[in-house]
């Protein structure tokens, strides 16, 4: 790895068997980008640190093992690819038995792994954490997309930036695997004028004028909190108007008004939207964004079974 951890044991007596340190377990692979390899390295360093002291005491360095990750609840699978990369980084071989983005059943084997027993034990928890959380996000997203598209087949269900620090790319990918839209990845790839921007800029009109004058052809989205702000945004050329914290009926009336004046404008609804009420917003929106997809999701249960070879 470009930034591999070379952690060594400290404060423990030396033994003839090698330490299970991250630096010794991780095997560089040229097919990985430095960025993604660095992410896995940081995740593993958090868990393995200078070494898995239990495995060092209990498991021979030469011991070989095989393992499988099993689904314990029906879900939309996500994270199997990432989980396999964890084991590959530790020098083990991983084979996906189910494809990310597919619906799976209780008892399905999604990943099979072979390698040193220490490598499988070192990667077990991280791999499960990834696949459990990503599958939870994908499953929830799939459920909400299906609910909304019964009402409006064209609506996009989108994530927000309310993600776990350091894990956004994984969570956004899970949303996509569930049929949703990732929205912007960060502050760098889309123009979205929020209420604090509006206050600092001096108003909706002023903020839009500055954004349109200086940007290079990107669509400009603006968040509004009142019908009057929405009308000003429309008059001043906003490409996407996000109606924030509107009740379903009010959002519906306002969206219809704005679309009548300028059919090409996109309407995004956000704020206060939950799995319970999202269906009430679907008819009025081009996009529905909700932080619930990533900040309130329940992980799907998976387990890993390991046997000696």
C-alpha positions, 0 to 999 in steps of 0.5 A: 500500500502506498501508505501502509501501516508498518506498525510494530509490537511494542511493550510485549516480549518477542516470540519466534512466531511473527506478529499479526501486525497490519503492515505484515498482513496487508499485501499491496495490489497494483489494481487498487487506486492509492485512495481506496487502498488508503481507506482500507488501510485506515479501517484496518489500522483502527481495528488491528493496530499493532497486532491481533494479540489474541490470534498471535497467542492462540493461532499458528502463523502457518495455520490455514482456514476457510470462511464464508459470510452468510446472510441472516435476514432477507435484504438487498446486498451491498458491500460484498465487493468491499468486504472481499477487498478487505480480505484480499488486502490481508493476503487472503483469497475471496470469491463473491457468491452473490452480486451486490445490488441483488436481493438475497435470502436468509442463509445465502452465502455471499462470500467465501474466503481462504487464506491464513487463519490469522488473516481471516480473523483479522478481517472478519469484523471489518468485512462484516461491519462494511457489508452489514451497514451497506446492505442496510442502506441499500435495502432501505433505499430499495424499499423507499424507491419502490414506494415512491415510484408507485406514485411517480415513476420518474422521481429520484430518491437521493442521499445527502451529506449526512454520512458517517465520516470517512465512509461516505463513498461506501454509503453513497455506493450502497444508495446507488445499489438500492436504486437511489441517487447519490446526489453530490459527493461533497462540497466540490462537485455541485452548486447548492446554495443553502440557507446560510449562504443566502443569509451571508450573500444578502438574499436569494436573488443576490446569492443566485446572481453571484453563483451564476456569474462565477460558475462554469455552466454547472446547474445551480440549486438553491434551498428555500424555506418559504413560497416567496423565496421559491418564487424569487429563486425561479425568477432569478434562474435557479435550475433546481429549487429545493423546498425545505421542510414543507408539508406535503400539501404545501409542497404539492401546490408550490411545485405545481405553481413553479412548474407551470411558470417554468416547466424545466425547473427541477423540484427537490423536496427535503427536510422532515421526510421519513420512510413513513411519509415519503410517499406523500411527497413523491407526486410533487417531486423530481428529487426527494432527498433524505438523510434518513438513508444514511443517518438512521438506517438499521444494519442487516445481520450477517455472520462469518463462519471460519473453519480450519483447513 
